[in-house]
Every structure is written in structure tokens, then in C-alpha cells.
Amino acid sequence: RCAVVGVGPTGPCYPHPDAVGCPLGHDNAVGCTAMTDMSTTDATATPVPYLKADGTGNDFIVVLDPDDTLDLAPAEIAAWCNRETGIGADGLLRIVRRGDGSFFMDYRNADGTFAETCGNGLRVVALTLHRAGLISPGTHTIGTRGGDVRVQVPEVGDVTVSMGTAVTLADALVVQPADGEALPAVAVLMPNPHAIAFVEDVQALGSLR
């Protein structure tokens, strides 16, 4: 399948007997793997071309949908992101063109729920758009549920994102590691919510899985 390796050069498409056309138009392959609704056995389900991408350790399923034709159900997304029975990913990035010609990142968590934004996801989206010939190197605005974000796409090198200023909330939180003691935490928006706990020794957290 087609892969965007890291936030760097686009990897090759690998021939696949059941593949459909590569979303990036690569000439060196039969095509990118297509995914169908893994939550159903309906043989008539329409294949959805996708890319598998990695941005600084976060991996994503990327779907180019500039004309906003896809209506992806949470159950479908959760099935695709399942690492045991699906493609496996931290989330899904659907890229849609807005009325003004700019693009919107429809980011879904691995369970299919909506998310405000993701810095690594934005870098992957910007690189994917660039490699697809939909944007040129330079500064661009990409929409998210958390607001518009500026991304810088260089001729060569890493894509960078202006995430803005973190907002600290007054809410008192508690983080409970799987096999460690409960820890007080601070609520921070970026603008997606984070819980930040300060510890003397990271080993005290135990397993974070």
C-alpha cells in the first residue's frame, strides 16, 4: 500500500492484486490498497482508497476526500483503526476542500469519535496535500474543529505547524495509571484536551498502556 513515511518523502506504492488507483497518482504501482467497511460482510461495499502515514510516532489512516463525498460511520472508522483485525492506526484523517479552496482536517479518534485537532495529523495532512499536488510549498491554513491552523510546507525538510498558545483550565483532574498511584493533573487545551501530571520519576507511572 502507499505510505507516507514519517513527515518526509512519500514512500512507494506496492502492487496489490485487489488495489485501486493510488490517491497520489504514483506511476510505479498497481495502486494503493483500498479499504471497505470491515464492520459488515456486504460484498457490495465501495472501496475507499487510503494512505497509511506516520507523523512523529503517531500513525494515521489518511483519506483524500476533497469533494466531501464520504460519510464515514464511527463503527467503520473504529474497525479500520483496530490493530488486531483492521488496518491499525491511532486515528483517521479525512481531508476535505472547503468553499474558499482551503482544506479541512476531519480528524477521528481510533474509536471513531470526533477530535478537535492533532499537531502530528496536521503535518501529515499538509505533506499529503503537497505530495498530491493540491498545495505548493509555503504557508497554508488548514481548518480543524479547534479552529484554523497555519502550516509551513518547505521545498525540502519538515512540515511545521503553529499550534498556538496552550490554555490552562481550572478543572482539577486525577490521572490513574494502570498499575500506579493516582496523580493530580492539570487540564490544558491545545485546543484538544490534555491532562498533564508532574512526577518526580516517570517510572512511578508504571505501564501507560
Secondary structure, DSSP 8 states (H G I E B T S, - for coil): --EE-TTSSB------TT-B--TT--SSSS-B-EE--TT---TT---EE-EEEEETTEEEEEEE-TT------HHHHHHHH-TTTSS--SEEEEEEE-TTS-EEEEEEETTS-B-S--HHHHHHHHHHHHHTTSS-SEEEEEEETTEEEEEEE-SSS--EEE----EEEEEEEEE--TTS--EEEEEEESSSEEEE---S-GGGG----
